Amino acid sequence: MSTTSRSTTLFLARHGQTVWHAENRYAGVSDVPLTDEGRAQAEALGRWVAAHPVDAIWTSTMSRAVATAEPACHALGLPMKREPALRECDFGVMEGRTLAEFELENPVRAKAFQADPVSYPFPEAEDPRTAAARGTRALRHIAAAHPGERVLVVAHNTLLRLVLCTALSIPLGEYRRVLPSLGSAAVTGLRVEDGSAALLSLNVPCTS
């Protein structure tokens, strides 16, 4: 499956649907399990990988990401490589809550977050710039470990959007506007070479 090119193709996938998706609650560092639909999405991702083989599979250490990656590992007989730096952002006081709930409690802070989520993150949350830096370092490490190869990386919605903005030179404060959301178990293709990145595909359903 390897090619003569030294570029690495990363297929970035958000984990499957969780029990908090229906109400759009922030999961962050909370260990929230997949729903039945989420498990079905993970199986679909496994079938997609079987049809579009990769050389390695990396995942966040969070259980929802691990569960999403498992069918892909089984489909190709590959071990799962777990990377703690791929975990989701810590959303502080917003863990388990919705933005609508926060707006009722603190409308001024909620409005500031919506205008610029990097300059005005949620109270007690991880600095988005810190999260973007750790996620970017993780992807660079993965790319360097697999030159000329194709790699599936299963991680999280906000972290992946921050990393994509970093890779594509998009201001971090624009991540919610430019990338409103990544679909559950959808795949985004990124070619990485010599520290630069090129977007190959964005938010493609894994049934494609």
Secondary structure as GFF3:
##gff-version 3
##sequence-region A 1 208
A	DSSP	beta_strand	8	14	.	.	.	ID=ss1
A	DSSP	alpha_helix	36	51	.	.	.	ID=ss2
A	DSSP	beta_strand	56	59	.	.	.	ID=ss3
A	DSSP	alpha_helix	63	76	.	.	.	ID=ss4
A	DSSP	beta_strand	80	82	.	.	.	ID=ss5
A	DSSP	three_ten_helix	84	86	.	.	.	ID=ss6
A	DSSP	three_ten_helix	92	94	.	.	.	ID=ss7
A	DSSP	alpha_helix	99	105	.	.	.	ID=ss8
A	DSSP	alpha_helix	107	115	.	.	.	ID=ss9
A	DSSP	alpha_helix	128	145	.	.	.	ID=ss10
A	DSSP	beta_strand	150	155	.	.	.	ID=ss11
A	DSSP	alpha_helix	157	167	.	.	.	ID=ss12
A	DSSP	three_ten_helix	172	174	.	.	.	ID=ss13
A	DSSP	alpha_helix	175	178	.	.	.	ID=ss14
A	DSSP	beta_strand	187	193	.	.	.	ID=ss15
A	DSSP	beta_strand	196	204	.	.	.	ID=ss16
###
